């Protein structure tokens, strides 16, 4: 089995971590809004910022996986 394929698969697994992280963050944001509705704007702003950073991490992992596959020696 080619080790490059294994490395690319491991790099692509970053999407799972990002999905779990965004799910947990969304659940906590919903809890926070239900406890303190007047802070909804600030909570949503931070949720969107955190979601964007988590998605960027997943995209970097996907990019690394593609680079491993494309630029193999």
N, C-alpha and C positions, 0 to 999 in steps of 0.2 A: 504494500500500500504506500502511496506517495505521501511523504511527510508534508509537502506543500498543501495538499488538500486538507489534511488534518489541521494545519495552522490556519488556513482560510476558514474552515468551519468553526474553529474556536474564536477567531476574530469576529465572525458573523453572529456569535452568541451574545454580543453586546446589546443586540436588539431586545433580547429577553429581559435583561436587566433594566433597560430603559422603560420597557412596557410595565414591568412590575413597579418601578419607581414612580412612574406617572400615575398608575392606578392608586397607589398608596397616597400620593400627594393629593389627588383629586378627592379621595375619601376623607382625608383630614380637612381639606378646604370646605367640603360640604358640612362636616361637623362644626367647623369654626363659624360658618355663616349661620347655621341653625342655632348656635349658642349666642351669637352676637351679630344680628342682621345689619346693624348700622355700620359695621366695619366691612361690608361686602365689597366695596370698591377696592380697598387696600388688599384684602385677601385675594381677590381675583387677579389683581395686578401681579402679586407675588407668585400666584399659581401659574400664570402665563409665562412669567420669567423663568421659573423653575422647570416648567414643561419644555420650554425652548432649549434650555441648557441640557436637559436629559435627551432630547431628540438630537441635539448636536453631537452628543457622545455616541449615540447609536449610529449616526451617519458617519462619524469618524471610523467606527469599527467596521462598517460596511465598506468604506473606502479602503481601509487596510486589507480587508479580505479580497477585494477586487485587485488591488495592487500585488498581493501575494500571488494570485492566480495569473495575472497578465505578465508580470515582470519576472517570471521564474527563470532561473539561470539555465 
